[in-house]
Amino acid sequence: MIIGQMVSLPKVTAVYEDGDEADISADVVWKSASTSVLVKDASVKGLLAVKTTLTGTYLNKTVKVTATVEEEYVSYAIEPSALTLTLNKTQSVKVTGKTKSGKLINLSSRMVWTSEDETVATVKGSSAKSLAEGTTKLTAKYQGKTLSVPVTVKAKLTKLAVSDPSLDLAVGATDAVKVTAIYENGRTLDVTAFSAWTASSTKVAKVTGGVVTAVGKGSVTVKAAYGGKTVNVRVKVK
């Protein structure tokens, strides 16, 4: 509960020995263990920040409910604001709330977390775990406020492979090399056009978009870089 806010008392159901059930909410008499939490009719109101027990009585039977009264949070900060994960990785999300009095409180464990698509990523507590490639959204709720964190799951790039690890060319000749990205889940992708190409000596060969052109006699190493990985092609020009 928020300080000063009036909320409804919980619904109470009586279960009888023959299995019958009945809503007895209107007949339960409630009492608060703290003078800072007031019970009136079917509602309860917190006057100060406190954690206490509410006891409901009906026909000599009792039920107890923990009541937590706290300050209202006027703003929230979520970090990180977006997640990008590789497969089978876990990352925590931190939520900080600012109260009316200016206090900063870590609310990560108090939020109610859900994942829009649990086949892509699940969330437990404030920790997200990636399961499959795709996108989803984590939602966190508290005190009527809803926060969201977009999640992108990508398989980790394990290596690059080339169609021809070595080329023998005559001066003036050209040949095309294909680069394939291989991911941890076995997925492959042609990244030839997206790779950064360089040649160790442009006097021997030049390369553009995977197309190698022999310029002069000698040996040269052509390198393709993509996603933090590199792969080499040995080129001999005769």
Secondary structure, DSSP 8 states (H G I E B T S, - for coil): -BTT-EEE----EEE-TTS-EEE-GGG-EEEESSTTEEEETTEEEESSSEEEEEEEEETTEEEEEEEEEB--EEEEEEESSSEEE-TT-EEE-EEEEEETT--EEE-TTTSEEEES-TTTEEEETTEEEE-SSEEEEEEEEETTEEEEEEEEE---EEEEEES-SEEEE-TT-EEE--EEEEETTS-EEE-GGGSEEEES-TTTEEEETTEEEE-SSEEEEEEEEETTEEEEEEEEE-
